[in-house]
Amino acid sequence: MKPINDAHVARPGLAVVEIATSDDATAFALQHLLAAHCAIAPADRTTREPGEPGVRLRCFLDLHQK
């Protein structure tokens, strides 16, 4: 995954959440739960790291919007 830059967390209430889980369905279910509580920029796919188990998904949250 690309590094997190300053713009992603430039002010209080912004957050980057990286989900690591065993499968795509669980990662997207957790992203859906987060979206129920705050505004997010959702990910449309997971990534796999060669040699590492499971998948990762990164989404961006704004706690001030919803």
Contacts in CASP RR format, 6 or more apart in sequence:
PFRMAT RR
TARGET T0000
AUTHOR 0000-0000-0000
METHOD contacts of the structure
MODEL  1
MKPINDAHVARPGLAVVEIATSDDATAFALQHLLAAHCAIAPADRTTREP
GEPGVRLRCFLDLHQK
1 18 0 8 1.000
1 47 0 8 1.000
1 56 0 8 1.000
1 58 0 8 1.000
4 16 0 8 1.000
8 14 0 8 1.000
8 16 0 8 1.000
8 60 0 8 1.000
9 15 0 8 1.000
9 16 0 8 1.000
13 61 0 8 1.000
13 62 0 8 1.000
13 63 0 8 1.000
13 64 0 8 1.000
14 60 0 8 1.000
14 61 0 8 1.000
14 62 0 8 1.000
14 63 0 8 1.000
15 60 0 8 1.000
15 61 0 8 1.000
15 63 0 8 1.000
16 58 0 8 1.000
16 59 0 8 1.000
16 60 0 8 1.000
16 61 0 8 1.000
17 34 0 8 1.000
17 58 0 8 1.000
17 59 0 8 1.000
17 60 0 8 1.000
17 61 0 8 1.000
18 56 0 8 1.000
18 57 0 8 1.000
18 58 0 8 1.000
19 27 0 8 1.000
19 30 0 8 1.000
19 31 0 8 1.000
19 56 0 8 1.000
19 57 0 8 1.000
19 58 0 8 1.000
19 59 0 8 1.000
20 54 0 8 1.000
20 55 0 8 1.000
20 56 0 8 1.000
21 27 0 8 1.000
21 30 0 8 1.000
21 54 0 8 1.000
21 55 0 8 1.000
21 57 0 8 1.000
22 53 0 8 1.000
22 54 0 8 1.000
22 55 0 8 1.000
23 54 0 8 1.000
23 55 0 8 1.000
24 46 0 8 1.000
24 55 0 8 1.000
27 46 0 8 1.000
27 55 0 8 1.000
27 56 0 8 1.000
27 57 0 8 1.000
28 46 0 8 1.000
28 57 0 8 1.000
30 57 0 8 1.000
31 40 0 8 1.000
31 42 0 8 1.000
31 43 0 8 1.000
31 57 0 8 1.000
31 59 0 8 1.000
34 40 0 8 1.000
34 59 0 8 1.000
34 61 0 8 1.000
35 42 0 8 1.000
37 66 0 8 1.000
38 61 0 8 1.000
38 62 0 8 1.000
38 63 0 8 1.000
38 65 0 8 1.000
38 66 0 8 1.000
39 61 0 8 1.000
39 62 0 8 1.000
39 64 0 8 1.000
39 65 0 8 1.000
39 66 0 8 1.000
40 59 0 8 1.000
40 60 0 8 1.000
40 61 0 8 1.000
40 62 0 8 1.000
41 59 0 8 1.000
41 60 0 8 1.000
42 59 0 8 1.000
43 57 0 8 1.000
43 58 0 8 1.000
43 59 0 8 1.000
45 57 0 8 1.000
46 55 0 8 1.000
46 56 0 8 1.000
46 57 0 8 1.000
47 55 0 8 1.000
47 56 0 8 1.000
47 57 0 8 1.000
48 54 0 8 1.000
48 55 0 8 1.000
48 56 0 8 1.000
49 56 0 8 1.000
END
